[in-house]
């Protein structure tokens, strides 16, 4: 099992002094606020999430508030965060929390995992960041920090849930508070200092004990990583089709959707996938609408 090569208090102290003042880190933010933020932050940058999160929390401060909204309202409020199925999963989870958990997001990881749409990462993140519990939280940033600081590798390579969780668990202090703060600190370090292309090692609080530094900062030696593109992808087309519906006050005719993208084959494929995913519905007269909005 991995053994820590540096004092976790150094990283925790750095986090306490340098952490970005993100809105979901403010005093008084509930487990619901953290759940919303963690759902929105999946594959979406902080600067795009922050204003939308604030709008959501002002509009739907409790799970029951979101549960009472229509799916169409939720999809409109999701805006351009991308991957809109996340919005519908969060809507479904809100209903379950309101109905079965007294309108309070549970703190127990297993209970969180039983909620619709809540995966292993999100469950642990809520337990740690909302309730200060000892739960290893592993994302891409954390994997990179551990790979470098502990293993001396340029990057983490292919993910392994069992190995990655064991690595992080071995680093966490035994007490809940210390473990939760270190989980947050590891993630913050990976996001703002120990970055992929330009790590700011001169600003790193654990640089003196970093295995990667001691190894001479070797480059990543694994297979080339695929760069995700967006322009021209089905994801872009789906977003453009949804934008047409979000900008309307009700069902729209097919010609308005056809005007959103010129490639008919790709457009039809994406329209079909939106219908299958429940993000759009077709009315009896052949028009298209957001769920329940007809």
Secondary structure, 3 states (H helix, E strand, C coil): CCCCCCCHHHHHHHHHHHCCCCHHHCCCCCHHHHHHHHHHCCCCCHHHHHHHHHHHHHHCCCHHHHHHCCHHHHHHHHCCCCCCHHHHHHHHHHHHHHHHCCCCCCCCHHHHHCCCCCCHHHHHHHHHHHHCCCCCCCCHHHHHHHHHHCCCCCCCCCCCHHHHHHHHHHHCCCCHHHHHHHHHHHHHHHHHCCCCCCCCHHHCCCHHHCHHHHCCCCCCCCCCCCCCCCCCCHHHHHHHHHHHHHCCCCCECHHHHHCCCCCHHHHHHHHHHHHHCCCCEECCCCCEECCCCC
